[in-house]
Amino acid sequence: MIPSISPKELHAELRGQNPPTIIDVREAYELKISTLKNTVHIPLAQLPGHVEELTKDKKYVVMCRVGGRSAQATSYLIQAGFANVRNLTTGINGWAKTVDTSMQEY
């Protein structure tokens, strides 16, 4: 089972102390449609080449459009030794539906 977090739970954590770092695994063109502030952009296909840039003891939440690619990335990071990584269920579209309704869904 892949550890996960809902958009509302992530919203609360981002407003608290010690918020997680968000890794956005979508493609560059998708960031022009909708994005969250202060994310690290690493497209899913490029993740293996960037793992060494990440810190294994940091808290991460991985996101994509609806949660499929980010689930794959979360699984990959766990296998690479990251202990505190979660998938954003429903992705940025879920965020747009439940947290920021002014954000465009696609």
C-alpha positions, -999 to 999 in steps of 0.1 A, spaced: 0 0 0 13 34 -9 13 60 18 -11 89 8 -25 122 19 -56 140 8 -56 176 -6 -73 189 26 -47 171 48 -19 185 27 -34 220 29 -34 218 67 2 205 68 15 232 45 1 258 69 17 242 99 52 239 112 77 217 93 56 214 61 65 187 35 83 195 3 60 188 -27 75 171 -57 54 177 -89 60 148 -114 39 163 -142 53 175 -175 63 211 -180 33 220 -202 10 209 -174 25 234 -150 11 262 -173 -24 250 -166 -22 248 -128 4 246 -101 11 249 -64 36 273 -50 70 261 -38 71 228 -55 100 209 -69 94 200 -105 108 166 -116 88 149 -144 82 112 -137 105 100 -165 133 121 -151 129 111 -114 156 83 -114 182 109 -126 173 133 -98 170 111 -67 204 120 -55 193 157 -54 167 148 -27 173 143 10 162 109 23 152 122 58 130 150 45 92 149 43 79 147 7 45 147 -9 44 137 -46 17 150 -69 5 148 -105 -28 155 -122 -50 128 -106 -26 107 -85 -15 78 -108 20 91 -118 26 104 -84 17 69 -69 44 54 -92 69 80 -81 61 75 -44 66 38 -48 99 44 -66 111 67 -39 102 43 -11 121 16 -29 151 40 -31 151 44 7 129 74 13 110 68 45 87 98 47 71 102 12 34 102 4 12 104 -27 -13 132 -30 -45 113 -37 -66 129 -65 -36 151 -75 -38 187 -84 -73 182 -98 -84 171 -63 -68 201 -49 -87 223 -73 -120 206 -63 -115 207 -25 -90 233 -16 -87 260 -43 -118 260 -64 -104 290 -84 -78 267 -99 -83 252 -133 -89 214 -136 -78 195 -167 
